[in-house]
Structures are given as structure tokens and as C-alpha cells.
Amino acid sequence: MQDSVSRKHGVPNEENVNHIFSTIKLNIGGHYFTTSRQTLTKDPESELAAIFSSRSKFIECEDGAFFIDRDGTHFRFILNYLRTGKSVLPEGATALSQLLEEAKFYQIKELLDELNLVASKTEGRVRINVGGHYFTTTRQTLTKDPNSMLGRGNISSTGQGDYTRCTEAFLFSMVNPSGSEPTKMPLKRESQYAICCRSDYGPTFGLGRNGHDLHISGNANISASSSVFLGETYNNPTYNDPESKAELFFTGKTNFHVTNYEVFEIVN
């Protein structure tokens, strides 16, 4: 009798409470998360609410996790938004764009609205390098005087993020899969693509039709998205050896994980 009264007035019984607050393990494209059903169903119109509602037939895998075939790199931002109702967004236009795609898939409407607002505010912004000093403004501001050098359109963009032109940059290999001795690889020529300065990348150098000479991704320790294709912008010491797989001189394969790296600054 008490149980039927509880259902009639919407008061959750013990079974319903346990169901709502049950712990759920997620595998999002190889990234694991632990949360509660209450968090995942907080937005009742979302795809997550549909998947993890009491009516869902979604089955967990052998390891006890529910697998969703999406990129899990930015899922923590979605999960934290559902937990707190507050958005802490990743830095960088690329990361924001990727998060926006995931929010569209999961149909988190309020987060979608916020991300679209951020995107609209940053649209048309330009980041420029003036003698090593970086400034962010809008193209409208830069072209306000149509007779100025800026107004005449003398601003170039690589379309691949922010790069620094350099004449003296070089790459250096201490240890490599081929067993070659320590090797210095200078630029082929002065290049506008010598060094990439994107905030959402790790150390990244060079650019060509096949990609970067060396690219360390922003999540290099958990994703094999770092890559190498030596010889685009920097000299490759084994480029003329057809059997050496010269472009893979650093790592032996195109994509790789990074367990640790250090960055040093030389001060005169």
C-alpha cells in the first residue's frame, strides 16, 4: 500500500532511488569515465538521457562499461557540465569546434546554445604576430582604414593555425629507430611554416601537403594523434634512400603516443 502511494504521488521508492543514483562506467572511444545515471539523464531531451533511461535496452560490455563510439577527448567537459550546470570550455578554436560537434551528437541543448554563442563571438577574429608579439583583434578593425597596408589586405593566413616564419630553426634527433647517430635537421629554406604556435597543440614544426614534419598533439599521452612526416619543411638526412622510409626517421611510424617531453628556452 505504501509503495503504491509513493508511486502515485511521485515519491521515489528505494528501488527507484537505487536505479537513479546507480554508478555507471562509460567507455567513450577508449576513454573511461565513471558517473551516475542521475548525471547522465539530467537533460531529459538529450541523447544520453535516451540511452540511460530506465526504458533503455542499452547493454554494457564484458568489462562492465557502456561503450559509445565517439571521440572521448572532450567528453569530460560534457560530463562536468551535466554535473554542475556550468561550462568550463577548452582553449583553442579547434578544441571548441570538436566539443561543439560532440554536444550536437549528445543533444545537450543548453551547452549547445553556449558553444554557439562563443563561436559567434570569436568568428572573424584574427591573431597576428608582429615581431614576436601576438595580438588578437577582428579583421573589421584591421581593415577600418582602406588606404592602410592592413586595409589593402596585406594580411596572410596559412589556413592551418598560427605559424612563425624563421630562418634558423632546426630539428634534432638524439635517438631514432634506424640507429643513426645524433642528427641535426635544419630548414630547407626560410619558411613561414617553420614553427606552429597553436595553443591547442604541443610542439609542432613544419607543414606540407602530407602534414607536419613533427607534430605533438595536445593530448599526446592518451591519443596516437601525434604525427611525423619529415622532409616537408626541414631537411631529411635519409631522404634519398628509397628503403629508409625517410619521412618516418624520428619515430618509425606516422602516428605515435608520447609518454614525456621537455621544452627548453635558450636565453642569451
Backbone as numpy.savetxt, mean C-alpha at the origin, in Angstrom:
# Nx Ny Nz CAx CAy CAz Cx Cy Cz
-40.85 -19.76 29.33 -41.68 -18.55 29.33 -40.81 -17.29 29.33
-39.80 -17.31 30.20 -38.91 -16.15 30.29 -38.18 -15.93 28.97
-37.78 -17.07 28.34 -37.06 -16.99 27.08 -37.92 -16.37 25.99
-39.22 -16.77 25.93 -40.10 -16.24 24.90 -40.38 -14.77 25.13
-40.47 -14.34 26.39 -40.68 -12.92 26.70 -39.47 -12.11 26.27
-38.28 -12.68 26.53 -37.06 -11.98 26.14 -37.02 -11.76 24.64
-37.40 -12.77 23.87 -37.40 -12.62 22.42 -38.43 -11.59 21.97
-39.59 -11.61 22.61 -40.68 -10.71 22.23 -40.29 -9.27 22.40
-39.55 -8.97 23.48 -39.19 -7.57 23.75 -37.78 -7.22 23.27
-37.16 -8.12 22.53 -35.87 -7.81 21.95 -34.72 -7.89 22.94
-34.90 -8.52 24.08 -33.82 -8.66 25.05 -33.05 -9.92 24.71
-31.74 -9.84 24.42 -31.01 -11.02 23.99 -30.86 -12.04 25.11
-31.13 -13.30 24.79 -30.90 -14.34 25.79 -29.43 -14.74 25.77
-29.05 -15.66 26.62 -27.64 -16.03 26.77 -27.05 -16.57 25.47
-27.85 -17.36 24.76 -27.37 -17.93 23.49 -27.09 -16.85 22.47
-28.01 -15.87 22.38 -27.81 -14.77 21.42 -26.62 -13.91 21.79
-26.44 -13.65 23.09 -25.31 -12.85 23.54 -24.00 -13.53 23.17
-23.91 -14.83 23.42 -22.70 -15.57 23.08 -22.43 -15.54 21.59
-23.49 -15.59 20.78 -23.35 -15.55 19.33 -22.82 -14.20 18.87
-23.40 -13.13 19.42 -23.01 -11.77 19.01 -21.56 -11.47 19.36
-21.13 -11.88 20.57 -19.80 -11.53 21.03 -18.77 -12.64 20.76
-19.13 -13.64 19.97 -18.20 -14.72 19.69 -16.99 -14.20 18.92
-15.84 -14.79 19.22 -14.59 -14.38 18.57 -14.49 -15.03 17.19
-14.03 -14.24 16.23 -13.91 -14.73 14.86 -12.49 -14.48 14.37
-11.92 -15.49 13.74 -10.59 -15.39 13.16 -10.74 -15.24 11.65
-10.09 -14.24 11.09 -10.19 -13.95 9.66 -8.86 -14.16 8.96
-8.93 -14.66 7.75 -7.78 -14.74 6.86 -8.13 -13.93 5.63
-7.59 -12.71 5.56 -7.88 -11.82 4.43 -6.67 -11.85 3.50
-6.72 -12.67 2.49 -5.62 -12.76 1.53 -4.28 -13.10 2.15
-4.30 -13.89 3.23 -3.05 -14.28 3.89 -2.72 -13.46 5.13
-3.49 -12.40 5.39 -3.32 -11.58 6.60 -4.37 -12.03 7.63
-3.94 -12.34 8.83 -4.85 -12.86 9.85 -5.27 -11.77 10.85
-6.54 -11.79 11.21 -7.11 -10.84 12.16 -8.05 -11.60 13.10
-8.15 -11.10 14.33 -9.10 -11.67 15.29 -9.99 -10.55 15.79
-11.30 -10.77 15.74 -12.26 -9.74 16.17 -13.53 -10.44 16.63
-14.57 -9.65 16.85 -15.85 -10.23 17.29 -16.90 -10.11 16.19
-17.90 -10.96 16.26 -19.00 -10.88 15.31 -19.72 -9.54 15.44
-19.78 -9.00 16.67 -20.43 -7.71 16.89 -19.75 -6.61 16.06
-18.42 -6.63 16.04 -17.68 -5.62 15.26 -17.93 -5.79 13.77
-17.87 -7.01 13.28 -18.02 -7.27 11.85 -19.42 -6.95 11.33
-20.41 -6.99 12.20 -21.79 -6.74 11.77 -22.29 -5.36 12.22
-21.36 -4.49 12.62 -21.76 -3.18 13.14 -22.51 -2.35 12.10
-22.05 -2.43 10.84 -22.78 -1.76 9.75 -23.70 -2.80 9.12
-24.99 -2.77 9.42 -25.90 -3.84 8.98 -26.06 -3.93 7.48
-25.68 -2.88 6.73 -25.83 -2.89 5.28 -24.54 -3.33 4.57
-23.52 -3.62 5.34 -22.23 -3.94 4.74 -22.15 -5.39 4.29
-21.16 -5.66 3.46 -20.91 -7.02 2.99 -20.47 -7.91 4.15
-19.73 -7.36 5.10 -19.28 -8.13 6.26 -20.46 -8.56 7.11
-21.43 -7.66 7.28 -22.62 -8.01 8.05 -23.39 -9.14 7.38
-23.44 -9.11 6.06 -24.13 -10.18 5.33 -23.41 -11.51 5.49
-22.07 -11.45 5.47 -21.27 -12.68 5.57 -21.37 -13.30 6.96
-21.34 -12.43 8.00 -21.24 -12.96 9.37 -22.53 -12.81 10.19
-23.63 -12.60 9.52 -24.91 -12.58 10.23 -25.28 -13.99 10.67
-26.26 -14.08 11.54 -26.68 -15.38 12.05 -27.28 -16.26 10.96
-27.71 -15.64 9.85 -28.33 -16.38 8.76 -27.33 -16.89 7.73
-26.06 -16.44 7.87 -25.05 -16.78 6.88 -24.65 -18.24 6.95
-24.32 -18.80 5.78 -23.85 -20.18 5.69 -22.33 -20.21 5.43
-21.66 -19.08 5.66 -20.22 -18.96 5.42 -19.47 -19.94 6.32
-18.61 -20.78 5.74 -17.95 -21.85 6.48 -16.48 -21.50 6.72
-16.01 -21.79 7.94 -14.60 -21.54 8.26 -13.72 -22.62 7.65
-12.43 -22.28 7.46 -11.47 -23.21 6.86 -10.93 -24.17 7.92
-10.01 -25.05 7.50 -9.48 -26.07 8.40 -8.71 -25.47 9.57
-8.09 -24.28 9.36 -7.32 -23.66 10.44 -8.20 -22.84 11.38
-9.52 -22.90 11.18 -10.45 -22.19 12.05 -10.71 -20.76 11.65
-10.11 -20.32 10.54 -10.30 -18.94 10.08 -11.28 -18.89 8.92
-11.98 -17.77 8.80 -12.85 -17.52 7.65 -12.01 -16.81 6.59
-11.94 -17.40 5.40 -11.09 -16.85 4.34 -11.89 -15.95 3.41
-11.36 -14.74 3.19 -11.93 -13.80 2.21 -10.83 -13.47 1.22
-11.08 -13.68 -0.04 -10.06 -13.53 -1.08 -9.92 -12.08 -1.51
-9.38 -11.27 -0.60 -9.10 -9.86 -0.87 -7.71 -9.53 -0.35
-7.14 -8.40 -0.79 -5.85 -7.94 -0.27 -6.05 -7.45 1.16
-5.36 -8.06 2.10 -5.54 -7.71 3.51 -4.64 -6.61 4.01
-3.86 -5.98 3.11 -2.89 -4.97 3.52 -3.52 -3.86 4.35
-4.69 -3.38 3.93 -5.33 -2.24 4.60 -6.57 -2.63 5.39
-6.80 -3.93 5.58 -8.02 -4.34 6.27 -8.06 -3.86 7.72
-6.89 -3.66 8.34 -6.88 -3.18 9.73 -7.53 -1.81 9.86
-7.43 -0.98 8.82 -8.08 0.33 8.87 -9.60 0.17 8.86
-10.08 -0.79 8.08 -11.53 -1.06 8.04 -11.99 -1.63 9.37
-11.22 -2.55 9.92 -11.59 -3.19 11.19 -11.59 -2.18 12.33
-10.58 -1.32 12.37 -10.52 -0.31 13.43 -11.65 0.71 13.29
-12.04 1.00 12.06 -13.17 1.91 11.85 -14.45 1.31 12.41
-14.65 0.02 12.17 -15.84 -0.65 12.70 -15.80 -0.73 14.23
-14.62 -0.85 14.79 -14.49 -0.94 16.24 -14.77 0.39 16.93
-14.25 1.48 16.37 -14.28 2.77 17.06 -15.19 3.81 16.42
-15.52 3.62 15.14 -16.30 4.64 14.42 -15.45 5.81 13.99
-14.12 5.71 14.20 -13.21 6.78 13.81 -12.26 6.27 12.76
-11.94 7.10 11.78 -11.06 6.67 10.70 -9.66 7.23 10.90
-8.68 6.33 10.98 -7.27 6.70 10.93 -6.76 6.16 9.60
-6.49 7.06 8.66 -6.23 6.65 7.28 -4.74 6.51 7.01
-4.36 5.63 6.09 -2.95 5.48 5.73 -2.45 6.69 4.97
-1.13 6.88 4.98 -0.53 7.99 4.25 -0.29 7.59 2.80
-0.34 8.57 1.93 -0.03 8.34 0.52 -1.26 8.12 -0.33
-1.23 8.70 -1.51 -2.38 8.62 -2.42 -2.66 7.19 -2.85
-1.61 6.41 -3.06 -1.79 5.03 -3.50 -2.49 4.21 -2.42
-2.04 4.34 -1.17 -2.64 3.59 -0.07 -4.10 3.99 0.12
-4.40 5.29 0.00 -5.79 5.74 0.14 -6.66 5.17 -0.98
-6.12 5.14 -2.18 -6.87 4.59 -3.31 -7.14 3.10 -3.11
-6.15 2.38 -2.60 -6.33 0.95 -2.35 -7.37 0.71 -1.25
-7.32 1.54 -0.19 -8.29 1.41 0.89 -9.70 1.72 0.40
-9.81 2.70 -0.48 -11.12 3.05 -1.06 -11.71 1.86 -1.81
-10.88 1.13 -2.55 -11.36 -0.04 -3.28 -11.86 -1.12 -2.33
-11.15 -1.30 -1.21 -11.58 -2.31 -0.24 -12.87 -1.89 0.46
-13.00 -0.60 0.76 -14.23 -0.11 1.40 -15.42 -0.27 0.46
-15.18 -0.12 -0.85 -16.25 -0.34 -1.83 -16.68 -1.80 -1.81
-15.70 -2.71 -1.75 -16.03 -4.13 -1.75 -16.85 -4.51 -0.51
-16.41 -4.02 0.67 -17.10 -4.38 1.91 -18.35 -3.53 2.16
-18.53 -2.48 1.34 -19.71 -1.63 1.42 -19.91 -1.01 2.80
-18.80 -0.43 3.32 -18.87 0.33 4.59 -19.21 1.76 4.21
-20.48 2.13 4.19 -20.93 3.37 3.57 -20.30 4.62 4.19
-20.30 4.73 5.52 -19.77 5.94 6.15 -18.28 6.09 5.89
-17.56 4.98 5.91 -16.13 5.04 5.59 -15.93 5.41 4.12
-16.77 4.88 3.26 -16.72 5.24 1.84 -16.92 6.73 1.63
-17.91 7.29 2.32 -18.19 8.73 2.20 -16.98 9.55 2.64
-16.34 9.12 3.73 -15.18 9.86 4.24 -14.00 9.77 3.29
-13.76 8.59 2.74 -12.65 8.41 1.81 -12.89 9.19 0.51
-14.12 9.21 0.04 -14.43 9.99 -1.17 -14.23 11.48 -0.92
-14.54 11.93 0.30 -14.34 13.34 0.66 -12.85 13.67 0.66
-12.04 12.80 1.26 -10.59 13.01 1.29 -10.04 13.04 -0.12
-10.52 12.11 -0.97 -10.05 12.05 -2.36 -10.39 13.32 -3.12
-11.58 13.86 -2.87 -12.00 15.07 -3.58 -11.18 16.28 -3.15
-10.76 16.29 -1.87 -9.96 17.41 -1.36 -8.54 17.40 -1.91
-8.00 16.19 -2.16 -6.62 16.08 -2.63 -6.52 16.07 -4.15
-7.66 15.98 -4.83 -7.64 15.94 -6.29 -7.06 17.24 -6.84
-6.15 17.11 -7.77 -5.55 18.29 -8.40 -4.36 18.83 -7.65
-3.98 18.20 -6.53 -2.81 18.67 -5.79 -1.53 18.24 -6.48
-0.50 19.06 -6.33 0.79 18.80 -6.96 1.87 18.91 -5.90
2.79 17.95 -5.89 3.93 18.01 -4.99 5.15 18.30 -5.84
5.87 19.38 -5.52 7.01 19.79 -6.35 8.29 19.81 -5.53
9.39 19.55 -6.19 10.71 19.54 -5.58 11.48 20.73 -6.13
11.74 21.71 -5.28 12.47 22.92 -5.68 13.82 22.89 -4.97
14.82 22.42 -5.68 16.16 22.36 -5.10 16.25 21.52 -3.84
15.47 20.46 -3.77 15.51 19.58 -2.60 14.47 19.92 -1.54
13.76 21.05 -1.71 12.70 21.43 -0.78 11.35 21.06 -1.41
10.53 20.35 -0.65 9.26 19.85 -1.18 8.08 20.74 -0.74
7.19 21.02 -1.69 6.01 21.83 -1.44 4.79 21.13 -2.04
3.66 21.24 -1.35 2.40 20.70 -1.88 1.43 21.85 -2.08
0.86 21.94 -3.27 -0.10 22.99 -3.59 -1.03 22.45 -4.66
-1.80 23.33 -5.30 -2.69 22.89 -6.37 -2.19 23.42 -7.70
-2.54 22.71 -8.75 -2.16 23.17 -10.09 -2.82 24.51 -10.39
-4.01 24.75 -9.82 -4.70 26.02 -10.01 -3.85 27.18 -9.47
-3.24 27.00 -8.30 -2.39 28.04 -7.72 -1.15 28.27 -8.58
-0.53 27.18 -9.02 0.71 27.30 -9.79 0.50 27.97 -11.13
-0.68 27.85 -11.70 -0.93 28.40 -13.03 -1.77 29.68 -12.98
-1.85 30.29 -11.80 -2.68 31.49 -11.64 -2.22 32.63 -12.55
-0.88 32.79 -12.69 -0.36 33.79 -13.62 -0.03 33.09 -14.94
-0.85 33.26 -15.97 -0.65 32.52 -17.22 0.64 32.89 -17.95
1.26 34.04 -17.59 2.49 34.47 -18.26 3.75 33.99 -17.54
3.58 33.39 -16.37 4.75 32.92 -15.63 5.23 31.59 -16.19
6.45 31.20 -15.77 7.00 29.91 -16.21 6.09 28.78 -15.77
5.55 28.90 -14.55 4.64 27.88 -14.04 3.33 27.88 -14.81
2.85 29.08 -15.12 1.58 29.21 -15.82 1.62 28.70 -17.24
2.83 28.70 -17.83 2.96 28.22 -19.21 3.07 26.70 -19.27
2.97 26.08 -18.11 2.90 24.61 -18.10 4.24 23.92 -18.06
5.28 24.60 -17.53 6.60 23.97 -17.46 6.77 23.12 -16.21
5.73 22.43 -15.83 5.78 21.49 -14.71 5.58 20.11 -15.28
6.53 19.24 -15.07 6.41 17.89 -15.61 6.15 16.90 -14.49
5.39 15.89 -14.83 5.09 14.82 -13.87 5.44 13.50 -14.50
6.07 12.62 -13.74 6.45 11.32 -14.28 5.24 10.42 -14.41
4.15 10.71 -13.67 2.99 9.83 -13.67 3.21 8.60 -12.80
4.40 8.51 -12.17 4.71 7.35 -11.37 5.09 7.75 -9.94
4.65 8.92 -9.48 5.01 9.37 -8.15 6.07 10.44 -8.23
6.72 10.75 -7.12 7.70 11.82 -7.05 9.12 11.26 -7.16
9.89 11.80 -8.10 11.26 11.37 -8.32 12.21 12.55 -8.20
13.44 12.23 -7.86 14.49 13.24 -7.78 15.51 12.99 -8.89
15.78 14.01 -9.70 16.80 13.91 -10.75 18.17 13.91 -10.08
19.08 13.09 -10.57 20.38 12.96 -9.92 21.44 12.55 -10.93
22.69 12.94 -10.69 23.80 12.56 -11.56 24.78 11.62 -10.86
24.74 11.54 -9.53 25.75 10.80 -8.79 25.20 9.62 -8.00
23.91 9.33 -8.10 23.34 8.20 -7.37 23.93 6.88 -7.88
23.99 5.90 -7.02 24.44 4.57 -7.44 23.84 3.52 -6.51
23.78 2.29 -7.01 23.38 1.14 -6.21 24.62 0.32 -5.91
24.61 -0.42 -4.79 25.79 -1.18 -4.41 25.36 -2.54 -3.86
25.99 -3.58 -4.35 25.68 -4.94 -3.90 26.85 -5.49 -3.10
26.57 -5.84 -1.84 27.60 -6.47 -1.00 27.59 -7.99 -1.20
26.41 -8.57 -1.16 26.23 -10.01 -1.32 25.09 -10.24 -2.30
25.23 -11.18 -3.22 24.17 -11.44 -4.19 24.16 -12.92 -4.54
23.04 -13.41 -5.12 22.89 -14.85 -5.40 23.95 -15.42 -6.34
24.50 -14.57 -7.23 25.49 -15.07 -8.19 26.87 -15.26 -7.57
27.06 -14.74 -6.35 28.36 -14.87 -5.69 29.38 -13.87 -6.18
28.95 -12.85 -6.91 29.87 -11.83 -7.41 30.44 -11.02 -6.26
31.62 -10.44 -6.49 32.24 -9.60 -5.48 31.44 -8.31 -5.31
31.65 -7.57 -4.20 30.93 -6.30 -4.01 31.02 -5.43 -5.27
29.86 -4.94 -5.69 29.76 -4.28 -7.00 29.01 -2.96 -6.90
29.59 -1.92 -7.49 28.93 -0.60 -7.57 28.26 -0.46 -8.92
27.02 0.05 -8.92 26.25 0.22 -10.16 25.81 1.67 -10.29
26.58 2.49 -11.00 26.22 3.91 -11.16 25.07 4.08 -12.16
24.56 5.30 -12.22 23.54 5.63 -13.21 24.10 5.47 -14.62
23.25 5.08 -15.55 23.65 5.03 -16.95 23.93 6.44 -17.48
23.10 7.36 -17.00 23.21 8.76 -17.41 22.43 9.57 -16.37
22.49 10.89 -16.44 21.66 11.72 -15.56 20.20 11.33 -15.80
19.47 11.12 -14.73 18.10 10.63 -14.89 17.14 11.32 -13.95
15.95 11.64 -14.46 14.90 12.21 -13.62 14.25 11.14 -12.75
14.58 9.88 -13.02 13.99 8.77 -12.26 15.00 8.12 -11.32
16.05 8.84 -10.97 17.14 8.23 -10.17 16.64 7.70 -8.84
15.91 8.55 -8.09 15.47 8.18 -6.75 13.99 8.51 -6.60
13.21 7.54 -6.15 11.78 7.76 -5.93 11.55 8.22 -4.50
10.68 9.23 -4.33 10.46 9.82 -3.01 9.02 9.68 -2.53
8.35 8.62 -2.92 6.95 8.44 -2.49 6.89 8.03 -1.03
5.96 8.65 -0.30 5.84 8.40 1.14 5.34 6.99 1.46
4.64 6.35 0.51 4.11 5.01 0.76 5.03 3.91 0.25
6.24 4.27 -0.22 7.24 3.31 -0.66 8.38 3.25 0.34
9.08 2.11 0.33 10.38 2.05 0.96 11.41 2.57 -0.04
12.72 2.37 0.21 13.74 2.84 -0.73 13.49 2.31 -2.13
13.42 3.21 -3.11 13.09 2.82 -4.49 13.93 3.63 -5.46
14.51 2.95 -6.46 15.46 3.59 -7.36 15.18 3.18 -8.80
15.25 4.17 -9.70 15.15 3.90 -11.12 13.75 3.60 -11.60
13.55 3.73 -12.91 12.25 3.43 -13.51 12.43 3.22 -15.01
11.78 2.18 -15.51 11.81 1.90 -16.94 10.55 1.17 -17.35
10.51 0.69 -18.57 9.28 0.06 -19.05 8.98 -1.26 -18.33
9.99 -1.85 -17.70 9.78 -3.10 -16.97 9.62 -2.89 -15.46
9.65 -1.63 -15.03 9.49 -1.35 -13.60 10.70 -0.64 -13.02
10.84 -0.72 -11.69 11.96 -0.07 -10.99 13.20 -0.96 -11.04
14.37 -0.31 -11.03 15.61 -1.09 -10.89 15.60 -1.81 -9.54
15.20 -1.11 -8.49 15.07 -1.71 -7.17 13.95 -1.00 -6.43
12.97 -1.77 -5.98 11.82 -1.20 -5.26 11.56 -2.00 -3.99
11.62 -1.30 -2.84 11.24 -1.89 -1.56 9.86 -1.34 -1.22
8.88 -2.21 -1.11 7.50 -1.76 -0.89 7.31 -1.27 0.54
6.17 -0.60 0.76 5.86 -0.07 2.08 5.55 -1.14 3.11
5.18 -2.34 2.66 4.90 -3.45 3.58 5.78 -4.64 3.24
7.08 -4.34 3.07 8.03 -5.32 2.53 8.18 -6.57 3.36
7.92 -6.48 4.67 8.13 -7.64 5.55 6.97 -8.63 5.52
5.80 -8.21 5.00 4.63 -9.10 4.99 4.11 -9.39 3.60
4.72 -8.77 2.60 4.23 -8.96 1.23 5.41 -9.07 0.27
5.30 -9.96 -0.70 6.34 -10.12 -1.71 6.10 -9.15 -2.86
5.81 -7.89 -2.53 5.53 -6.89 -3.56 6.76 -6.03 -3.87
7.86 -6.24 -3.13 9.12 -5.58 -3.49 9.62 -6.24 -4.78
10.34 -5.47 -5.60 10.72 -6.01 -6.90 12.06 -5.46 -7.36
12.65 -6.14 -8.32 13.92 -5.71 -8.90 13.90 -5.97 -10.40
14.41 -5.02 -11.16 14.64 -5.21 -12.59 15.79 -4.29 -12.97
16.97 -4.73 -12.61 18.18 -3.92 -12.75 18.53 -3.70 -14.21
19.00 -2.50 -14.52 19.43 -2.18 -15.87 18.56 -1.17 -16.57
17.47 -0.73 -15.92 16.59 0.27 -16.53 17.23 1.66 -16.46
17.68 2.03 -15.26 18.25 3.36 -15.03 19.70 3.27 -14.56
20.02 2.18 -13.88 21.38 1.99 -13.33 22.12 0.93 -14.14
23.45 1.08 -14.26 24.26 0.13 -14.99 24.21 -1.24 -14.35
24.13 -2.25 -15.19 24.09 -3.63 -14.72 25.40 -4.31 -15.13
26.20 -4.76 -14.17 27.53 -5.31 -14.51 27.47 -6.61 -15.30
26.33 -7.30 -15.28 26.25 -8.58 -16.00 25.26 -8.52 -17.16
24.94 -7.30 -17.61 23.87 -7.13 -18.59 24.16 -7.84 -19.91
25.44 -7.99 -20.27 25.78 -8.59 -21.57 25.92 -10.11 -21.50
25.69 -10.67 -20.33 25.75 -12.13 -20.18 24.33 -12.68 -20.31
23.99 -13.33 -21.43 22.60 -13.76 -21.68 22.10 -14.80 -20.70
22.99 -15.51 -20.01 22.57 -16.56 -19.08 22.58 -16.13 -17.63
22.87 -14.88 -17.39 23.04 -14.43 -16.01 21.75 -13.93 -15.37
20.67 -13.78 -16.17 19.45 -13.13 -15.68 19.83 -11.81 -15.01
20.47 -10.96 -15.81 21.09 -9.75 -15.31 20.16 -8.88 -14.49
18.88 -8.80 -14.92 17.94 -7.92 -14.24 17.66 -8.38 -12.81
18.00 -9.65 -12.50 17.74 -10.20 -11.17 19.02 -10.28 -10.34
20.03 -9.51 -10.74 21.36 -9.57 -10.10 21.30 -9.45 -8.58
20.45 -8.57 -8.06 20.39 -8.33 -6.62 19.82 -9.51 -5.85
18.72 -10.09 -6.34 17.93 -11.00 -5.51 17.72 -12.39 -6.10
17.93 -12.54 -7.40 17.73 -13.84 -8.03 16.31 -14.09 -8.48
15.36 -13.24 -8.08 13.98 -13.35 -8.55 13.34 -11.97 -8.57
12.29 -11.83 -9.36 11.70 -10.51 -9.59 11.07 -9.93 -8.33
10.26 -10.72 -7.62 9.58 -10.25 -6.41 10.14 -10.96 -5.19
10.19 -10.26 -4.06 10.83 -10.83 -2.89 10.31 -10.18 -1.60
10.52 -10.88 -0.48 10.25 -10.35 0.85 11.51 -9.68 1.38
11.35 -8.69 2.25 12.48 -8.06 2.93 12.30 -8.27 4.43
13.31 -8.85 5.07 13.22 -9.08 6.52 13.78 -7.90 7.31
14.72 -7.16 6.71 15.32 -6.03 7.44 16.08 -5.15 6.45
16.01 -3.85 6.64 16.88 -2.95 5.89 17.22 -1.74 6.73
18.35 -1.11 6.42 18.82 0.08 7.14 19.04 1.19 6.15
18.76 2.42 6.57 18.98 3.60 5.73 19.97 4.51 6.43
21.01 4.92 5.72 22.04 5.79 6.28 22.06 7.11 5.53
22.37 8.18 6.22 22.53 9.49 5.59 23.97 9.93 5.74
24.60 10.32 4.63 25.96 10.81 4.66 25.93 12.32 4.88
26.55 12.76 5.95 26.58 14.19 6.28 27.98 14.71 6.09
28.12 15.75 5.26 29.45 16.34 5.03 29.89 17.18 6.23
